[in-house]
Amino acid sequence: MIYTLTFNPSLDYIVTVLEFTCGVVNRTSREVIFPGGKGINVSMVLGNLGFENTALGFLAGFTGEELKRLVEEKGVHAEFIPVEQGMTRINVKLRSEQETEINGQGPTIDEDDIKKLYERLDALQDGDILVMAGSIPDVMPKTMYMDIMEHLKEKDLRVVVDATKDLLVNVLKYKPFLIKPNNHELGEIFRVKIKEKADVIKYAGKLQEQGARNVLVSMAGDGAVLLAEDGTVYQAEAPKGTVVNSVGAGDSMVAGFLAGYLENGTYEKAFQMGVCTGSASAFSEELATREEVLDLLDKNKTLF
C-alpha cells in the first residue's frame, strides 16, 4: 500500500479578479476550491493514475471536514487524525495581473496528536511506500521527518521525502528511497545558484553520497534530472505546452515516478512517467489525469 503524509493540509481557495485594486471592494470572475497540501496532491494524482493509496495527516474544524469530503470525492482513502484546537487552514490564491497567496496557519497539533500519528504509522507493513511531503507547522518539532524515519527504521519501507533544507538533509542518513528537490531548493541546501543540468548532477550527487537512494530534481521549464541508485543519470527537457497552473506539478512528478516504477520496475520508465505527469498537471487547471499523461508520453518520446 502507498501512504502519503501531509502535516498541514489546506483548502485552497483560488479566486480570479480581472483587475485587483487594494483598498476597495473587488469582485471575482471565477472561484474554485481544491484540497491542498503536497502529500494530498500526490495521493490525488496516484488515484488518477490508477493506484489506490491512503492519505494521512491532521484535520480540524469545519474546514477539516470539508477537506476530507473533497479528498474522498476524488477517490482517495483518507485516514486523517482529528485535532481539537483550531481549524484546517484555508490558503487564498488570488489570480489577477499578478498572483498573490495568503496561507493560513493551521490547527494546534499537540503531543497526543503526534502520538496518534505514530500509532497509525506503526500499522505500516514491510513493502509499503510512505510519501512525506511539505512543510512542518510551527507547532510541531522541526525534526519531525527525521523522528518518523528513526521510528520506522526497523520496517522495510520505501520512504519518499519531498521537503526543503534541513527537513530533507536530516533524513538522508536513513537512506530514503526517493527525494525530490527542485533546482532552487537544491541550490539553497548548498548555498549556490543552480541553473544548468551539469550543476544539478554535481550537487544531487552530494545528496546521494549522504544516503539518498534516488534523487529526482525538477527544473520547471528546463526539464528534470534523475540520479538513480544504480548509478545511471537520466536527463530530459520539459515537454512542450502552455503552463496553466504550476501548483502541484512537483507533487505530480513524484506520483508519476512512483506509478511508473510500480508499473514497469525500472527507473527509466519511472523518470519518463514522472516528467510527463508533472507537465500534464502544469498544462491543466486541475491535477493530471492518466489520459493526459499517456498522451504526453506518446508525444514526447524523443525527450528521453
N, C-alpha and C positions, 0 to 999 in steps of 0.2 A: 504494500500500500504506500501511496505517496501522501505525505502530510506537509502542509505549509503552516508557518507560524508568523503571525503579524501582531506585534505588541501594541501598536497604536493605530488600529484601522479607523476608517472615516467614512462619512457620507460626503462625496464630492459633489457640491452644488455648482454647476457650470452655467454661468449666465452670459449672454451676449448683449451688449449695449452698443448700438451703432456709433454714437458719439458721446463718450463718457465725459462728464464735467463734474469736478469736485464742488461741493457746497450747494448743489441744487438737487431736486428730485430727478432721478434718471429712471427710465422705464426699459425693461428688457424686450428684446425682439425674439429671444429664444432662451429656454432654460431646460436643463435636464439634471437628473440626479443619478449618480452611479455609486456602487460600492467602491471604496478606495482603500489603498494600502498595498504595498508591494507584494506581500505574500498572497493576499486575496486576488490580485491581478494574475499571479502565477496560477492559482487554483482555477480561476475562470477560464484562462486560455487552455490549460490542460484539459478541462472539461470540454471546451470547444474542439479540441484535437482528439477527443475520444478516450481520455484517461481519467478513470474515477480517482478521486482524491478527497481528502478531508482537510478543511480549513480550521486551524486552531488560532486562538487569540483571546482577547478580552473584549467585553462589551458592557455598556451601562446605559440605563435610562431609555427613554422612548426612541432616541436615535439609534441605540444599540439594537433594539428590537426591529427597527426598520432595516438596519444593515443586514441582520440575519435573514430577514424575509427576502431582501433583494438578492443576497448571495445564493440562497436556496432556490430562488426563482430562476437563477442562472444554471441550476442543475448541480451545484456544488454541495456536498455534505458538510454541514457546519457544526462544530463542537466548541463553541465559544464559552469561555468562563465568565459568568455574570459577576460584575463588580458593583458594590453598593454605592460608592461615593462618586458623584459626578455623572457625566454622560459621554457617550461616544462622540468624538469631535466631528464638527462639520467644517470642511475645507471649502472656502468660496474661491472659485476661479473665474475671474472677470475677463471676458474677451472683448476688446474694443480696439482702438488704434494701437494700443499696447496691451499685453497680457499682464494681469496683476493677480496675485494669490494672497489670500488671508487664511492661514491654517489655524485651526483650533488647538486647544491644549490636550484634551482627552481626560479620562477619568483618573481618580486616585487609585493606584494599584498598591496594596499593602502586602505584608509578608504572608498573610493567609492566602491571598490570591495567588501569589507566586508558588506557594506550597501546593495548591490545587493544580497548577500547571505542571509541576514536577510529577505529581501523581498521575496525570494524564500521559505525560511523556514516558513514564515507566511501563506503560502498556505497549509501547512500540516493540516490534519483533525484529529479529535478525533479518536482514534483507530489505527492510523498509527504507524509504527515502524521506528525509526531513529537509525542507527548504526553510531557512530562516532569512527573512528579508526585511530591510527597512531600519529605521532609527529606533532608538530606545527612549521612551518617555523620561522626562527629568525625574519622575518619582521612583524610577527603578534603578538598580545598580548598573553602573556603566560597564561592568564586567559580565553582564547577563549572558551574552552569546558564549563567552568563554566558560562561564559557570555551567551552562547547559551541556556543552561538549564534554566537560570534565565529568559531569553527572552521568552522561551516556556512554562514556568511553569503553565500557565493557561490552556494549552491544555492537553487533556487526551491521552498522548503518551506513548508508551513503548520505552524507550531510552536504548540503549546498548552502553557501553563505553569500548573500548579496548585501553588503554593508560598506561603510566607509571608515577610513582612518583606523583608529585603534580597535574599533569593533571588529574589523576584518583582520588586522595584523595579529591580534591577540589569539585568534583561533588557529593560526597556521600550524602551530606545534601539534595540533590534534589531527592533522592531515585530512582536511575536508576534501570530499570528492570533487567539488567544483566551487570556485569563487568567480564572481563576475563584476569586477570594477569596470567603469568606463575609463577612457584615456585621461580625463581630467582628474578623476579620483585616484588613478594610478600615480599621476604626477604629484598629487597632494601628499601621498604617502612618502615619496622620496624627495619632495620639495624641488621638483623640476617641472618644466613645461614639456608636455609630450604631444607632438603633432604627427610624427612620422611612424610608420609601422615598425621600422627598424628600432626605434626607441621603445615602442611598446614591447617588442620581443625581448629587448635587453632587460627592462625593468619587471616585466611579467616573469621573466626567468628568475629574478631575485626572489619573488614571492614563491615560486615553485621550489627554489632551494631551501626556503624556510619551512616547507611542508605541504603546500597546496598540491594536490594531485593533478588537477586540470585548471588552467587559468584562461578564462574567456573574457576578452576585453572588447567592449563595444566602442565604436568611434563615430557614432551618428552617421552623417553623410559620407564619411570616409571609409565605412565598412567595418570590419572586425578582424580580430586575430585570436586564434586558439593555440595555446601551448598544451599539448596533450601529454598525459603521463608516460606514454610510450616513447616520448622524445620527438614526435612529429610536430611540426609547426604548420598550421593551416592559416591562410590569409584569403580575404575576399573583399572586393569592392562592394559598396552598397547597391542593392537593386535599384533600378530607376523607377521613379514615381513621384507623385506630389504629396508632400507631408501635410497631413490634415490635422493630426493630433499626436504629438510625441509622447504624451503621458502614457506610461505603461509599456512603451516599446522595449525598454531594457528588461522588464519583467517577462514580457512575451518571449524575448530571446532565451531566457532561462527555461521557460516552459517548453519552447520548441526544441532546445537542446536535449532536455530530458525525454521528450517524446521521440525524437529521432534516435536517441541512444537506446531506449527501451524497445523500439520497433526493429532496429537494424543491428544493434550491438557494436557499432563502430563509431569512432569519434569523427570520422569524415562525414558520415551521414548526420550525426548529431549536430555538427557545426553548420552544415548546409541548412538543416531544418531550423536551427536557432536563428541564423541570419535572416532567412525568409519570413519566419514568424514575427521577429521584431519589426521588420519592414512592413509586413502586412498590417500590423497594428498601427504603425505610424501613418499608413496611407488610408486609414479608415477612421470614422468618427468613434467607433467602438473597438473593442479588442478583436484580434484576428480570429477568423473562422477557419476551419480546416480547408474549405474550398478555396479561400483566398490564399492560404499558404501553399497549397498544392499548385495553384495557378502560377504563383511567383516562382516556385521551384522549377516548374516546367519552362518558364520564360527566361530564366536566368542561369541555365546550365553552364554557360561559358564563364560565369564569375568564379567558378570553383576549380 
